[in-house]
């Protein structure tokens, strides 16, 4: 098989490329990335002609996604929504028989209880955050796209929060900004954590999600698959891992603090994204387990511990998205706020 992967140098992309190159059924993996990288082809899904890259491929795996800048939603809309539509249409034009798209738990409509949802739960997202709006819109486009191209096998993976050690620094930059003291996030040095009612989410290790992607490519499957590991992560769960105690804080107070920090570009994560996280449903992964024979090798504890260890060490990788901080870059972020940058 010849597989083309967009967003090959990011958190998920690096894991997927590793998994595919280790599979004897895969003869060739072509990684596409917006910025030049070793072992990848430079191509921007927002503006470059993708058909020549896709022609002759047995499958396209679409992972490219821009999380920032949250202060310029028109920018992320062009890259994420219009870029995704260009990927899908190019795959159809090139005659690619299979398309795998990394959607998200964020595409799902809110749910107020903790009953896990299956893949037929509505995907209308949370309207108050650009990320969830964009994920939902792409799902709607794929609904129509599948009707227009019934012979093309379309797979949608909807994972929880995706972590690996080498992505920790990137994720700190994307969501917490330059003021999170990563070196201090270690057992014994964090005395308290806020316990926010309703805050709970699921995680999955990058390698486990990559394994699910690989399995969808080697089986005649289509449709959506929830991907997450157990147990559910809560503030108290993280506090136990850090040996910290929790103090209750009302969501309104935390949202007000996030909103104030976001307005002055002190943190990149928007208050709308905080609202969305509080409303995420939990995922039932039964379909992936039964139809893909998928089982995660990493539980939530080991996944979160690996992420925290990456924060402490400033871990990164040799790609532009996952690059570790440079001292001059860190000083610039602290002085200007990472959310200001396009």
PyMOL commands that set and color helices and strands:
alter all, ss='L'
color gray80, all
select helices_A, chain A and resi 11-21+51-54+73-93+105-107+130-148+165-179+182-184+206-217+235-242+251-263+271-278+286-291+300-313+327-336+338-340
alter helices_A, ss='H'
color red, helices_A
select strands_A, chain A and resi 2-6+28-33+40-42+59-62+98-102+153-159+161-163+192-196+200-201+203-205+223-227+233-234+245-249
alter strands_A, ss='S'
color yellow, strands_A
deselect
rebuild
show_as cartoon
